[in-house]
Each structure stands twice: as C-alpha cells, then as structure tokens.
C-alpha cells in the first residue's frame, strides 16, 4: 500500500461544480468466505455500513484525490449510499496473494480519471494502471503531469482474504 496524503470530504459549490476531496482508502480483510473477507476489508476501510454505488472513472474538476492511510469511518448513516470507485481482489488458496489497485491522473481545472485493476502481482497491477491511464488520456487528446496509484495486497494463509482499494466520492442519505 502506498498511502501518503490525508483525506477529507467533498462538497458541491453553489455553482454545482464539485469541490473538495476524494478519499482513497486501502484495506485487507479475511473471513471464512470470500464475501466475509470483502466485508472485513470494507470494515477496515471505514465503509462497511453503506450501500456502494460504483462509478466508472471520472474525477470532476475542482476535486483533489488524496490517499488516507488511517481512514476514519465515513460520516454516514447505516444504509446510506456511497458513490465510489472500487478495486477488489480475492485469494482463497493457501499461499495465494491478491493485489488490488486504483490509479489516477488529475488536474484541478480539468478534472481527471480513475482506473481500477487487480491481479496476482504488484508489478502487473501497476503496469495495467499506467497503460490504461495513458490510453485513456491519449483517447481524450490530453496529457497529465503525474500518475498516482494506491495498491495493496492480501496473502492467504488459512482463510479467504480480500485486498480492497476504494475512492470515496460522496455519501447520500438513504431517505433523501
């Protein structure tokens, strides 16, 4: 895992343009089943009591993306909706390692892009992130000055494990 920046919440300015931060959180989980390991990883990342609404790959202009290595639970009620980008990898066999990663490019004025990859080796996940982001930027006729990534592994010793990286965009109350 390579978290190196603090996180925060993001809001929408009166103009309707997003402002603030997207918090990137990485965690490992284990359990008696792969689904239980996924739930444990969500819990470790502070996002276990929300409904995940997975987004594609676009960072709105005016939003910073920051890694949070000690994420507090989200300010959300049980069952609220979390808009997020998600990378998940599982390992179920003794000795197996799973890697999950999110990569991104971002420009405060233009916005940016996220990609999610998973695999059995860190180098492979990082290469997939770099190649995908380069293709996506080229397809849009643009370049970005810096590619960033957050990757994490989970190693299976005796129980299923899950490696998870989640970029938390926004929480919406269930009753709104």
Secondary structure, 3 states (H helix, E strand, C coil): CCCCCCCCCEEECCCCCEEEEEEEEEEEEEECCHHHHHHHHHHHCCCCCCEEEECCCEECCCEEEEECCCCCCCCCCCCCEEEEEEEEEEECCCCCEEEEEEEEEEECCCEEEEEEEEECCHHHHHHHHHHHHHHHHHHCCCCCCCCEEEEEEEECCCCEEEEEEEEEEEEECCCC
